[in-house]
């Protein structure tokens, strides 16, 4: 039910013309996070801003996030600028579908594929692919070599998501599709530096992006045809999605919708994980005291073997490190909603049709809830510290009914990869290298990648 705006509610403060101009320049220069921080410092936790000519309400308080994403979520859908912009890529998949019954129907269909027993079955993919990478490092890198782990971990993330979707025997054809996806991801990243002209315009890069999407759809069709022909049983995400049926009709997902969801899962599974494990490597390499505690924990819990799903509950400090990384560098660092009806957020009037801009990066640095917010401190995620904070002060995977469907998969994957890396290697960020800056695109990327030394323990 829509919460009606209360008479006498305050008007949301607006930026002046000069501030709006600075915002446009900041966006073009990739400094939108600095600009947003300045807006919040001056105007508080809610303000009208303009991005690319679009007026939207920036909100930055846990209670505001809670209101939009949880308590009054039915009044907020994804028919907002951000999701309209990426619709040619997402194409109505679960990530970007506007909302209402079409979203609920698709979420109910897909959710069982991401429950605990299913995630447990994917841990072997994560450990085996991580071991392949680490074995290769043993022969490829010496103790003085500087490794671009962003490239290495990006390839690992892609192998894990493809294997989880399509099974162990991805083969050479899968390698080709991986390469095409990486090309598509580069085109999309370039677009998000400044999303003009729209993806619907037939530029050379946009045409190539559409061609790649068609080829990836064709790959899915080929895999399905082979499975239909052989009748062989598979235990991967594609098989689970093909077998799933809608409760009300007992029908399967259409082939068109299956194409959309597979691409959405590749986008979500690759882009977010590759950036997250890069940031993990950077933070662990910059904080040797944290790394020593990680070494102690993985040695004690795992005793030199690969982690299994049941081990994850015992890797408490490792999970705290993952959580603190996600606070500082949540890959899904921004999202948007549209107000369906008139509403009130924190005593401020929100007219129907308003775009609401929710920036997780600034939320996770709110000084009221995070002391010394720029500092890397996994102790923030001790159980008693977590219990003392509002739940909505920390939202790396969103909140409410539309939280990330793959959040348990992602947390499991990050914990497994980190545990296996520190189990075998000591990571060091060379002191002669400059600090890594953020590149705030569709996800929060480390600008120029993360470069470290890896020394066999």
HUFENNOR-V294437 format. One line per field, one symbol per residue. ss: DSSP state (A for helix, B for strand, O for the rest). psi: psi as a letter, one per 30 degrees, with the letter a starting at -180 (. if undefined). burial: I if it has 9 or more other ideal C-beta (glycine too) atoms within 8 Angstrom, else O. Layout:
# HUFENNOR-V294437
ss->???
psi->???
burial->???
This chain:
# HUFENNOR-V294437
ss->OOOOOOOOOBOOOBOOAAAAAAAAAAAAOOOAAAAAAAAAAAAOOBBBBBBOOBBBBBBOOAAAAAAAAAAOAAABBOOOAAAAAAAAAAOOOOOOOOOAAAAAAAAAAAAAAAOAAAAAAAAAAAAAAAAAAAAAAAAAOOOOOOBBAAAAAAAAAAAAAAAAAAOOOOAAAAAAAAAAAAAAAAAAAAAAAOOOOOOOOOOAAAAAAAAAAAAAAAAAAAAAAAAAAAOOOOOOAAAAAAAOBOOOOOOBOOAAAAAAAAAAAAAAAAAAAAAAAAAAAAAAAAOAAAAAAAAAAAAAAAOOOOOOAAAAAAOAAAAAAAAAAAAAOOOOOBBBBBBOOOBBBOOBBBOOOOBBBBBAAAAOOOOOOOOOOOOOOAAAAOAAAAAAOOAAAOOOOOOAAAOOOOAAAAAAAAAAAAAAAAAABBBBOOOOOOOOOBBBOOOBBBOOOOBBBBBBO
psi->kkkkkkkgllkkklkleeeeeeeeeeefgggfeeeeeeeeeefagkkklkjhfkkljkkhkeeeeeeefdehffgkaghleeeeegefeehgleefkeaaeeeeeeeeefeffgleeeeeffeeeeeeeeeeeeeeeefeklffkkkifeeefeeeeeeeeeeeegleieaeeeeeeeeeeeeeeeeeeeefejikllffkileeeeeeeeeeeeeeeeeeeeeeeeeefgkklileeeeeefklkeffgllkleeeeeeeeeeeeeeeeeeeeeefeeeeeeeffifeeeeeeeeeeeeefhflkkleffeffheeeeeeeeeefeehkeifklllkjelklkjhgkkjlkfkkkjjjeeeefgjfffjkiffkjjfffgkeeeefflkegfjifgalafglkfgeeeeeeeeeeeeeeefeelkkkjkffklkklkjibeljljkglkklkkkk.
burial->OIOOIOOOIOOIIOIOOOIIOIIIOIIOOOOIIOIIIOIIOOOOIIIIIIIIOOOIIIIIIIIIIIIIIIOIIOIIIIOIIIIOIIIIIIIOIIOIIIIOOIIIIIIIIIIOIIOOOIIOOIIOIIIOIIIIIIOOIOOOOOOOOOIIIIOIIIIIIIIIIIIIIIIOOIOOIIIOIIOIIIIIIOIIIOIIOOOOOOIOOOOOIIIIIIOIIOIIIOIIIIIIOOIOOOOOOOOIIIIIIIOIIIOOOOOOIOOOIIIIIIIIIIIIIIIIIIIIIIIIIIIIIOIOOIIOIIIOIIIOIIOOOOIOIOIIOOIOIIIIIIIIIIIIIIIIIIOIIIIIOIIIIIOIIIOOOIIIIIIIIIIIIIOOOIOOIOOIOIOIIOOOIIOOIOOIIIIIIIIOOIIIIIIIIIIIIIIIIIIIIIIOIIIIIIOOOOOIOIIIIOIIIIOOIIIIIIOOO
